[in-house]
């Protein structure tokens, strides 16, 4: 498997399981209906583990354009590979979201609230405020990328070659815990996209797929979970470098 395909597959698994748990909690007549925020944040953390561990030895398991850009800014990933990785991540995210639509196919018609259907695919603010929603995404992604840089786990070196995990599966576990605590501690404002592909790829899927009774895809908000994570990742990388890449 090529690094490009590794990012497609890893991101697909991430979104299939991550958006899948949101569908299970929010859609009508599912076994997990109304099981709550703890279920969502826990499954998203496990989705990160599954997606990352599946392809870490192939691509470094970025699975997130903000992570890819942050690693490049920090000098830990070749800039020439940034665009191919981001394209792969968006493709994987779209495929994963499409699989969620197919998996829960009968349940879309059983869900009357169009906002809940959109929430399966993409994030949205609890209180809509351009400034503070953007700040939330910047802070959340800063924590993610700074944490990944200091954990020193599944990354790529400056030549684009995969760096083996220091401790096998254990190298991914801290990243999964990192995503879990971000969701629990910081996710209540915007739903913690912290990943442009995770939000925009499925949002595009929501827009193009024939989902029963779907509403608007909320394009007016869509730039925030793209710009915010990129800004947060760059700040994290710059601070990491300023502190001496400890």
C-alpha positions as CSV (number, residue, x, y, z in Angstrom):
1,X,0.0,0.0,0.0
2,X,1.3,3.5,-0.9
3,X,1.3,6.3,1.6
4,X,-1.4,8.0,-0.4
5,X,-3.7,4.9,-0.1
6,X,-2.7,4.6,3.5
7,X,-4.1,8.0,4.2
8,X,-7.3,7.2,2.2
9,X,-7.9,4.0,4.1
10,X,-6.9,5.3,7.5
11,X,-9.2,8.4,7.1
12,X,-12.0,6.3,5.8
13,X,-11.9,4.1,8.9
14,X,-11.7,7.2,11.1
15,X,-14.8,8.7,9.6
16,X,-16.7,5.5,9.2
17,X,-16.4,4.8,13.0
18,X,-16.5,8.4,14.1
19,X,-19.5,9.6,12.1
20,X,-20.9,6.1,12.7
21,X,-21.1,6.6,16.4
22,X,-22.8,10.0,15.9
23,X,-25.4,8.3,13.7
24,X,-25.9,5.6,16.3
25,X,-26.6,8.2,19.0
26,X,-28.6,10.7,17.0
27,X,-30.6,8.9,14.4
28,X,-34.1,7.6,15.1
29,X,-34.7,3.9,16.1
30,X,-31.1,2.9,16.5
31,X,-30.0,0.7,19.4
32,X,-27.7,3.5,20.6
33,X,-30.2,6.4,20.3
34,X,-29.7,9.1,23.0
35,X,-26.7,7.3,24.6
36,X,-24.9,10.6,24.9
37,X,-21.8,12.6,24.7
38,X,-19.6,10.1,26.6
39,X,-20.3,7.5,24.0
40,X,-19.6,9.8,21.1
41,X,-16.2,11.1,22.5
42,X,-15.1,7.6,23.5
43,X,-15.9,6.1,20.1
44,X,-14.1,8.9,18.3
45,X,-11.0,8.3,20.4
46,X,-11.2,4.6,19.5
47,X,-11.8,5.5,15.9
48,X,-8.5,7.5,15.9
49,X,-6.8,4.4,17.3
50,X,-8.2,2.1,14.7
51,X,-7.6,4.4,11.7
52,X,-4.1,5.4,12.8
53,X,-2.9,2.0,13.9
54,X,-4.1,0.4,10.6
55,X,-1.9,2.6,8.4
56,X,0.8,4.1,10.8
57,X,3.6,2.0,9.2
58,X,2.5,2.9,5.7
59,X,1.8,6.7,5.8
60,X,2.5,7.8,9.4
61,X,-1.3,8.0,9.9
62,X,-1.8,11.8,9.7
63,X,-5.5,11.4,8.8
64,X,-5.9,15.1,9.2
65,X,-4.8,18.1,7.0
66,X,-4.1,20.1,10.1
67,X,-1.7,17.4,11.4
68,X,0.0,17.2,8.0
69,X,0.5,21.0,7.8
70,X,1.6,21.2,11.4
71,X,4.2,18.5,10.9
72,X,5.4,20.2,7.8
73,X,5.8,23.5,9.6
74,X,7.6,21.7,12.4
75,X,10.0,20.3,9.9
76,X,8.8,16.7,10.4
77,X,7.2,16.2,7.0
78,X,8.2,17.1,3.5
79,X,6.2,20.0,2.0
80,X,6.1,18.3,-1.3
81,X,3.9,15.5,0.1
82,X,1.5,17.9,1.9
83,X,-1.0,18.3,-1.0
84,X,-1.2,14.6,-1.9
85,X,-1.8,13.7,1.8
86,X,-4.6,16.3,2.1
87,X,-6.2,15.1,-1.1
88,X,-6.1,11.5,0.2
89,X,-7.6,12.5,3.5
90,X,-10.5,14.2,1.9
91,X,-11.1,11.2,-0.4
92,X,-11.1,8.9,2.6
93,X,-13.4,11.2,4.6
94,X,-15.9,11.3,1.8
95,X,-15.9,7.5,1.4
96,X,-16.2,7.0,5.2
97,X,-19.2,9.3,5.3
98,X,-20.8,7.6,2.4
99,X,-20.5,4.2,4.1
100,X,-22.1,5.7,7.2
101,X,-25.1,6.8,5.0
102,X,-25.4,3.3,3.6
103,X,-25.0,1.6,6.9
104,X,-27.8,3.5,8.6
105,X,-29.9,3.8,5.5
106,X,-33.3,3.0,7.0
107,X,-32.8,5.4,9.9
108,X,-32.6,8.6,7.9
109,X,-36.3,8.5,7.1
110,X,-37.0,7.8,10.8
111,X,-35.2,11.0,11.9
112,X,-37.3,14.1,11.4
113,X,-34.8,16.7,12.7
114,X,-32.6,17.8,9.7
115,X,-30.1,19.3,12.1
116,X,-29.4,15.8,13.6
117,X,-28.9,14.4,10.2
118,X,-26.3,17.1,9.4
119,X,-24.6,16.5,12.8
120,X,-23.9,12.9,11.8
121,X,-21.7,14.3,9.0
122,X,-20.2,17.5,10.2
123,X,-19.8,19.7,13.3
124,X,-21.8,22.8,14.3
125,X,-21.6,25.3,17.2
126,X,-23.6,25.1,20.4
127,X,-23.7,28.9,20.3
128,X,-23.1,30.5,16.9
129,X,-20.4,33.1,17.1
130,X,-17.8,33.4,14.3
131,X,-15.1,34.7,16.6
132,X,-15.5,32.3,19.5
133,X,-16.3,29.3,17.3
134,X,-13.0,29.9,15.5
135,X,-11.2,30.4,18.7
136,X,-12.5,27.0,20.0
137,X,-11.3,25.2,16.9
138,X,-7.9,26.9,17.1
139,X,-7.4,25.9,20.7
140,X,-8.7,22.4,20.3
141,X,-6.4,21.7,17.3
142,X,-3.5,23.4,19.0
143,X,-3.8,20.9,21.8
144,X,-4.0,18.0,19.3
145,X,-1.0,19.0,17.2
146,X,1.2,20.1,20.0
147,X,0.4,16.8,21.8
148,X,1.2,14.8,18.7
149,X,4.5,16.6,18.3
150,X,5.5,16.0,21.9
151,X,4.3,12.3,22.0
152,X,6.7,11.6,19.2
153,X,4.7,8.7,17.7
154,X,3.3,8.1,14.3
155,X,4.8,10.8,12.1
156,X,6.7,11.1,8.8
157,X,10.3,12.4,8.5
158,X,11.3,15.2,6.2
159,X,12.0,12.9,3.3
160,X,8.4,11.5,3.4
161,X,9.5,8.2,4.8
162,X,7.5,6.5,7.6
163,X,9.0,6.7,11.0
164,X,8.2,3.4,12.9
165,X,6.2,3.8,16.1
166,X,8.5,3.6,19.1
167,X,6.2,1.2,21.0
168,X,4.0,-0.4,18.4
169,X,0.3,0.0,19.3
170,X,1.3,1.8,22.5
171,X,2.6,4.7,20.4
172,X,-1.0,5.3,19.1
173,X,-2.7,5.0,22.4
174,X,-1.6,8.4,23.8
175,X,-2.9,10.1,20.6
176,X,-6.3,8.3,21.1
177,X,-6.4,9.5,24.7
178,X,-5.5,13.0,23.5
179,X,-8.5,13.1,21.2
180,X,-10.7,11.7,23.9
181,X,-9.8,14.4,26.4
182,X,-10.1,17.1,23.8
183,X,-13.7,15.9,23.1
184,X,-14.6,15.7,26.8
185,X,-12.9,19.0,27.9
186,X,-13.1,21.2,24.8
187,X,-15.7,19.7,22.5
188,X,-18.8,21.2,23.9
189,X,-18.6,24.5,22.0
190,X,-18.2,23.4,18.4
191,X,-18.2,19.6,18.4
192,X,-14.4,19.6,18.1
193,X,-13.8,19.1,14.4
194,X,-10.1,19.7,14.8
195,X,-9.7,18.2,11.4
196,X,-10.7,20.0,8.1
197,X,-11.1,16.7,6.2
198,X,-13.2,15.2,9.0
199,X,-15.7,18.1,8.7
200,X,-15.6,19.2,5.1
201,X,-15.4,15.8,3.4
202,X,-18.5,14.5,5.1
203,X,-20.3,17.8,4.7
204,X,-19.8,17.5,0.9
205,X,-21.1,13.9,1.2
206,X,-24.2,15.3,3.0
207,X,-24.7,17.8,0.2
208,X,-24.4,15.3,-2.7
209,X,-26.0,12.1,-1.3
210,X,-29.7,11.5,-1.6
211,X,-30.3,11.4,2.2
212,X,-33.9,11.1,3.1
213,X,-35.3,14.4,4.3
214,X,-32.0,16.1,4.6
215,X,-31.8,19.8,5.1
216,X,-29.2,22.5,4.4
217,X,-25.5,21.6,4.7
218,X,-24.8,24.9,6.6
219,X,-22.1,26.2,4.2
220,X,-22.0,29.5,6.0
221,X,-20.3,27.8,9.0
222,X,-18.2,25.3,6.9
223,X,-15.1,27.5,6.7
224,X,-14.6,27.6,10.5
225,X,-13.7,23.9,11.0
226,X,-11.3,24.2,8.1
227,X,-9.5,27.5,8.9
228,X,-9.5,27.1,12.7
229,X,-7.7,23.8,12.7
230,X,-5.1,24.9,10.3
231,X,-4.4,28.0,12.3
232,X,-4.2,26.0,15.5
233,X,-1.9,23.5,13.9
234,X,0.5,26.2,12.7
235,X,0.6,27.9,16.1
236,X,1.3,24.5,17.8
237,X,4.2,23.8,15.3
238,X,5.7,27.2,15.7
239,X,5.6,27.0,19.5
240,X,7.1,23.5,19.4
241,X,10.0,24.9,17.4
242,X,10.4,27.9,19.6
243,X,10.7,25.7,22.6
244,X,13.5,23.8,21.0
245,X,11.6,20.8,19.7
246,X,11.8,19.0,23.0
